[in-house]
Amino acid sequence: MITKKEITDMTKVKETIKAKPSKKYDFMTSLKSAQEFFKIAQACLEEYEKTNKLSSTEIIFVSATNYGLAIELFLKSILIMEGNEDIYGHNLLNLFNKISNQIQSNLIKTYTKLLDNKEQKVLYIRACLSINSKEKFEQAGPHPKRGTKLKQILKNNQNIFTMFRYMFEQGRSGNVEKFYFEYGYFNILCRALIKVSEEFLSPS
C-alpha cells in the first residue's frame, strides 16, 4: 500500500519514475484517493465478515459505490501514468480497454495470482430486493455465467458506481430484483491495481 509519506517523497522525484507527467491530471492524488475509497469500501463490510449478516441492505449500496469509485480511479491513474488523458466516463470495462495491452496483461497476471492464492471461499453476496422472487432466488445456486476472471468481473460490474450511488432515485432499489455484490473479487482487483500502480512509481 502506498503511504502518504511515500507519495510526498515521490512527488519530489517525479522526473525519475516511470509514470509520465501530466499537465492536466495529478495521478498522485488520484492514487491516494482510490486507496481511501478502497478502505471505506472494505470497512463497510466488516460486520458481514465477522457475523455473516448485514444490518441493512444500504450498507451494500455504500460499499459497492466506494468499490466502484476506487477501481475507477485506479484505472484512470494507470491511464494517466501511461500518458493517456482519455479518462472520461465511469464504465470500468471501457477504462480497462483503454490501457495498453502490456499493462492489461500485467494486471490480469497479478489479479490471477492473487485470486489463486485466496483461501476465502465466500467472495460475493447475493441479494434479493423483491419479496415476490425471494423464494426462487434462495433456491438458485451461484450464477454459472458470471465468471471470476478480471475482465468478467469488470464486465459484470462495469456500471457499478452509477448503479449504486443514487439508489433513492425514482425508487431505483425497487426495480433491482437481485444483484451479486462481488466484494471479495473487488478486494483482489484493487490489490492487483495497487501492485501495478506501484510499478509506475519505481525508478525508471
C-alpha positions in Angstrom: 0.0 0.0 0.0 1.4 3.4 -1.0 1.6 5.6 2.2 1.1 9.4 2.3 4.8 9.8 3.1 5.8 7.7 0.1 3.6 9.9 -2.1 5.1 13.0 -0.7 8.6 11.7 -1.2 7.7 10.5 -4.7 6.4 13.9 -5.7 9.9 15.3 -5.2 11.3 12.9 -7.7 8.6 12.6 -10.4 11.2 13.1 -13.1 12.9 9.8 -12.1 9.9 7.5 -12.1 8.3 5.5 -14.9 5.0 7.4 -14.8 4.7 10.0 -17.4 4.0 13.6 -16.2 0.7 15.2 -17.0 -0.1 18.9 -17.0 -3.8 18.2 -16.7 -4.1 15.5 -14.1 -2.4 14.7 -10.8 -2.0 10.9 -10.6 -0.6 11.0 -7.1 -3.8 12.5 -5.7 -5.8 10.1 -7.8 -4.0 7.1 -6.5 -4.3 8.2 -2.9 -8.0 8.9 -3.3 -8.5 5.5 -4.8 -6.9 3.9 -1.8 -9.0 5.8 0.6 -12.2 4.8 -1.2 -11.0 1.2 -1.2 -10.5 1.4 2.6 -14.0 2.7 3.1 -15.5 0.0 0.9 -13.8 -2.7 3.0 -14.8 -1.1 6.3 -18.5 -1.1 5.2 -18.4 -4.9 5.1 -16.5 -5.7 8.3 -19.7 -6.7 10.1 -20.5 -9.2 7.4 -17.0 -10.7 7.6 -17.4 -11.2 11.3 -21.1 -12.2 11.6 -22.2 -13.3 8.1 -25.0 -10.9 8.5 -25.7 -7.3 7.4 -27.6 -4.7 9.5 -29.1 -3.2 6.3 -29.2 -3.5 2.6 -28.0 0.1 2.3 -24.5 -0.9 3.6 -24.1 -2.9 0.4 -25.0 0.2 -1.7 -22.4 2.3 0.2 -19.7 -0.3 -0.1 -20.4 -1.1 -3.8 -20.3 2.7 -4.6 -17.0 3.1 -2.9 -15.5 -0.1 -4.6 -16.7 1.2 -8.0 -15.1 4.6 -7.4 -11.9 3.1 -6.1 -11.5 0.8 -9.1 -12.4 3.6 -11.5 -9.7 5.9 -10.0 -7.1 3.2 -10.0 -7.7 2.5 -13.7 -7.7 6.2 -14.5 -4.5 6.7 -12.6 -2.8 4.0 -14.6 -4.0 5.6 -17.8 -2.6 8.9 -16.8 0.7 7.4 -15.8 0.8 5.8 -19.2 0.4 9.2 -20.8 -3.2 8.6 -21.8 -5.5 11.5 -20.8 -8.7 10.0 -22.3 -10.1 9.1 -18.9 -13.7 10.2 -19.2 -16.6 8.1 -18.0 -17.4 5.7 -15.2 -17.6 2.4 -17.2 -14.9 0.2 -15.7 -14.6 -2.1 -18.7 -14.2 0.8 -21.1 -11.5 2.3 -19.0 -9.6 -1.0 -18.7 -9.8 -1.4 -22.5 -8.0 1.9 -23.0 -5.0 0.7 -21.0 -2.1 -0.6 -23.1 -2.0 -4.3 -23.9 1.2 -4.8 -21.9 -0.3 -3.3 -18.7 -3.6 -5.1 -19.2 -1.6 -8.4 -19.4 0.3 -7.4 -16.3 -2.9 -6.6 -14.4 -4.5 -9.9 -15.4 -1.5 -11.9 -14.3 -1.3 -10.1 -11.0 -5.0 -10.5 -10.3 -5.0 -14.2 -11.3 -2.1 -14.9 -9.0 -3.8 -13.1 -6.1 -7.0 -14.9 -6.8 -5.3 -18.4 -6.9 -3.8 -17.7 -3.5 -7.1 -16.6 -2.0 -8.2 -19.0 0.7 -11.5 -17.3 1.5 -14.4 -19.3 -0.1 -17.2 -16.7 0.1 -16.3 -13.9 -2.3 -19.6 -12.4 -3.1 -23.1 -11.6 -1.6 -26.3 -12.4 -3.5 -29.1 -10.1 -2.5 -32.7 -10.1 -3.4 -34.8 -6.9 -3.1 -38.1 -8.3 -4.4 -40.2 -10.2 -2.0 -42.0 -12.0 -4.8 -38.8 -13.5 -6.1 -37.2 -14.3 -2.8 -38.1 -18.0 -2.7 -36.9 -18.6 -6.3 -33.7 -16.6 -5.6 -32.9 -18.5 -2.4 -33.2 -21.8 -4.2 -30.9 -20.8 -7.1 -27.2 -21.6 -7.0 -24.4 -19.2 -7.9 -24.8 -17.8 -11.4 -22.6 -20.0 -13.6 -22.1 -17.4 -16.3 -20.7 -14.6 -14.2 -17.1 -15.9 -14.1 -14.2 -14.8 -11.9 -11.6 -13.6 -14.4 -10.6 -10.0 -14.3 -12.4 -8.9 -17.5 -15.5 -10.8 -16.5 -15.6 -9.0 -13.1 -15.2 -5.7 -14.9 -17.9 -6.5 -17.5 -20.4 -7.7 -14.9 -19.8 -4.6 -12.8 -18.9 -2.1 -15.4 -21.5 0.4 -14.2 -21.4 -0.4 -10.5 -20.7 3.2 -9.5 -23.6 4.8 -11.4 -25.9 1.9 -10.4 -25.5 2.2 -6.7 -24.5 5.8 -5.9 -28.1 7.2 -6.2 -30.3 4.2 -5.2 -33.0 6.6 -4.0 -33.7 8.0 -7.4 -37.2 7.1 -8.8 -37.4 4.1 -6.4 -34.4 2.5 -8.1 -33.9 0.0 -5.4 -37.5 -1.3 -6.0 -36.5 -2.0 -9.6 -33.5 -4.1 -8.7 -34.8 -7.6 -8.3 -31.5 -9.2 -7.4 -27.8 -8.5 -7.7 -24.4 -10.0 -7.0 -22.1 -8.0 -4.9 -18.7 -9.5 -5.6 -16.8 -7.8 -2.8 -14.1 -10.4 -2.5 -13.2 -10.1 -6.1 -13.2 -6.3 -5.8 -10.7 -6.6 -3.0 -8.4 -8.8 -5.1 -8.8 -6.5 -8.1 -7.9 -3.4 -6.0 -4.9 -5.1 -4.6 -3.8 -6.0 -8.2 -4.3 -2.4 -9.3 -2.2 -1.2 -6.4 0.6 -3.5 -7.2 0.7 -2.5 -10.9 0.4 1.2 -10.0 3.4 0.9 -7.7 5.5 -0.3 -10.6 4.9 3.1 -12.3 6.3 4.8 -9.2 9.5 2.9 -9.2 12.7 4.4 -10.6 12.8 4.2 -14.4 
